[in-house]
Amino acid sequence: MAIKWNETLAVGVSEIDEQHRGLFDMLSRLLEACNQGKGKETVGSMIDFLEDYAAKHFSSEEKLQIASGYPQYKAHQGMHREYLQNVAGLRAKLEEQGPTLSFVITVNKTVVDWITNHIKKADRELGQHLQSKSK
């Protein structure tokens, strides 16, 4: 159940696109670890990494938004906070259930779908804004 970043997810800002590739790579490894029956510790450490990486990515994105005067900054920031809360909820679910099929489904629904939809809409709008400011 590998997930892969592809060009349809490009927002046109190399720094953001590269970070998105990293997020997708880590999500793919997380799902693969679950599918291989890796233990809670392995999956838990991957969630820690994913959470830290996302927080750094969001901070980087938000700095670009502030610097460019992005009018949707507050709304975009709220979306990022929602994602981080969802990942924190995954940690609790992992402790309760372990890396089960139900957990993998939850990861797909709350993380993979969220990131994909966020990139295709909110980040693409941000990318257009940043590109217009660089002209």
N, C-alpha and C positions, 0 to 999 in steps of 0.2 A: 504494500500500500504506500509506495513511495510518492511523494509530492515533489514537484519540481517547479522552480521559477522559470518563466519563459518570457519572451519578448512582449507578449500581450499585457504583461504586468509592468512594463517599463513606464516610468513617469517622465523620462527625458532629462533627468538630473543625475549625472553619473554617481555622485556621492550617495544619493538616496537609493538608486538602483543597486549599487554594490552591497549596501547594507541589507536591502530586501533579499538579495541572493543568499546572504549569510543566514538570515532568519529562516528562509525556506530550507536551506541545507540542514540546519539544526532541527527543524520540525520533522524533516524526513528521517533523520537519525533517531529522533525520539520515538516516532511511530514504528520504525524498524526494531528498535530495542524492545518495545512492547510486544511486537509480533513474534520476536524470538524468545519471549518469556524471560527477559532479563529481570533481575530483582528490583525491589523498591529502591534500593540504594542507587543503583545505576540510573534508573529512570528519574529518581529524585534529583540526582546531581545534574542530569540533562535539563530538567525543569528549572533548576537554579540558574544554569548557564543561559537558558532561553530568556528567563526573566531579566537577568542582568544585561544581556545583549539588547533586548528590546528597550529597556530603560535608557541605555546609552544611545541607541538609535533615535528614540523619541526625543531625547534631549538635543541631539544634533539637529533633528528636523525642526524642533521648536525654535532653536537659535536662528536657523535660516528664516523661519517665519517672522520672527521679531525683527531681524535685520532688514527684511524686505518689506515690512509693513503689511504683512498678510492680513486681510480683513477678517478671515475666518479663524484666526489664531485660537481664540478662547474655545470655540466649538471643537476644533481639531485637538486641542489639548485635552478636552473632556473625553474624547474618543480614546486617546492614549491611556488615560486613567482607568477607563472602563476595561480596556484590554488587560492592564496590569492586575486589576481586581479579579478578572476571569482566570488569569494564570495562578494567582494566589489560591483561588478556589480549587484549581486542579491539584494543588499540593495536598489539600485536605482530602479530596476524593482518592488520591493515590494512597494516602495513609489508611483510609477506610477499606478500600477494595483491592489495592495492589494494581499492577499493570494488566488489568483484565481487558476483555473485548469491550465491555461497557466503558472502561476508561479511554480506550482508543477512540470509540465513537464520540465520547465527550470532547476529547482533544480535537477531533475533526470538526465538530460542531462549534465549539467555543473559541478555538484558536485558528485553525486552518481556514475555515469559512470566514471568520471575522477579518483575518489579515488580508485574505484575497479580496473581499468586498471593500475593505478600507483602502487598499491600494488602488483598486479599479475606480473608485469614486473620489474619496477625499484626497488621497495622495496624488492622483492624476490632476485634480484641480490645483493642488499646491504646485505641482510641476509646471503647469501652464502659467501660473502666476510668476514663479521664479524665472522661467524662460522669458516672459514678457519684460521682466525687470532687468534682464541681462542684455537686452537689445539696445 
